[in-house]
Amino acid sequence: DIQMTQSPSSVSASVGDTVTITCRASQDISSWLAWHQQKPGKAPKLLIYSASSLQSGVPSRFSGSGSGTEFTLTISSLQPEDFATYYCQQAHSFPLTFGGGTKVEIK
Amino acid sequence: EVQLVESGGGLIQPGGSLRLSCSASGLNVSYNYMTWVRQPPGKGLGWVSVIYSGGSTNYADSVKGRFTISRDISKNTLYLHMNSLRADDTAVYYCASPDSSGYLGYWGQGTLVTVSS
């Protein structure tokens, strides 16, 4: 199975800050990576697919980069509605695997 | 508009059985793969099972031999049959499907399964 390691597990930030989350795969997954946002009590929501493609309707302050084993999600100019937990997920092969999550909290 | 609506969760004793349903509208459950993902309270996401368009299936090691994924094309509904339930199966269970991106863009609202005596 492909292991996905996310860091940090939590980050405190203020509105307007830039936040960067890193995800590392245990083997080369090319660009088969997604980022999901989850708010308390809600289902995950797809933000980024194919490592860097923005899902329709997602604000452009979200961006993704990377390939192979190292990936990054960047949230520029953090907004109040962005405080949530973010998960990376590899789509290279089954079993699908997720990172442990990064909780973005208000400073 | 695509909607996935899960049902069937609840409180069940260890060793018991439960069947979850995921009713789909706006997509055909046999057109692409359909998957179940679960989330224990306060924890992260974990993949459970998949049924491919051709009907073949796959399971996480933790549920293999206890859970069965199936679908009813006439009802456009996905199922997860869960047997020999354990406390560590307690979680919110989501059904999910790829959207036009090919990634998990469609999620249901989730149904809570609590395994406890």
Interface residues (C-beta under 8 A of the other chain):
Chain A: A34 H36 Q38 K42 A43 P44 K45 L46 Y49 S50 S53 Q55 Y87 Q89 A91 F94 P95 L96 T97 F98 G99 G100 G101
Chain B: T35 V37 G44 L45 G46 W47 V50 N58 A60 Y94 D99 S101 G102 Y103 L104 G105 W107 G108 Q109 G110
